């Protein structure tokens, strides 16, 4: 599992201009089952996406395809983690540590 942290590097008006394409991009990755949660940070200086998978390269490619990345309005920090403990409704996402 990955935490994809977006940090805005452009004025908010440029973020707003790219937002409809970014939302469509998010929707496509929800539909494919890769994204399970996302939202803005507070203060509004970026966002967070929780993505399923174990292939960092694939997640990095997804981040590069974000219209925000293409427009040059954000940077990504990608952190892999193992969700070894979850709330009961998220049990299906629990992971075991690799050997």
HUPE-V61556 format. One record per backbone hydrogen bond with DSSP energy under -0.5 kcal/mol. NH is the residue of the N-H (numbers start at 1). CO is the residue of the C=O. If there is no record, write none. Layout:
((NH & CO) (NH & CO))
This chain:
((2 & 51) (3 & 79) (4 & 2) (4 & 49) (5 & 3) (5 & 77) (6 & 4) (6 & 47) (7 & 75) (8 & 45) (9 & 73) (10 & 73) (14 & 11) (15 & 11) (16 & 12) (17 & 13) (18 & 14) (19 & 15) (19 & 16) (20 & 16) (22 & 18) (23 & 19) (24 & 20) (25 & 21) (26 & 22) (27 & 23) (28 & 24) (29 & 25) (30 & 26) (31 & 27) (32 & 28) (33 & 30) (34 & 29) (35 & 29) (36 & 50) (37 & 50) (39 & 48) (41 & 46) (45 & 43) (47 & 6) (48 & 39) (49 & 4) (50 & 37) (51 & 2) (51 & 49) (52 & 34) (56 & 54) (59 & 55) (60 & 56) (61 & 57) (62 & 58) (63 & 59) (64 & 60) (65 & 61) (65 & 62) (66 & 62) (66 & 63) (69 & 66) (70 & 66) (71 & 67) (72 & 69) (73 & 68) (74 & 68) (75 & 7) (77 & 5) (79 & 3) (79 & 77) (81 & 1) (83 & 81) (84 & 82) (90 & 87) (91 & 88) (93 & 90) (94 & 91) (95 & 83))
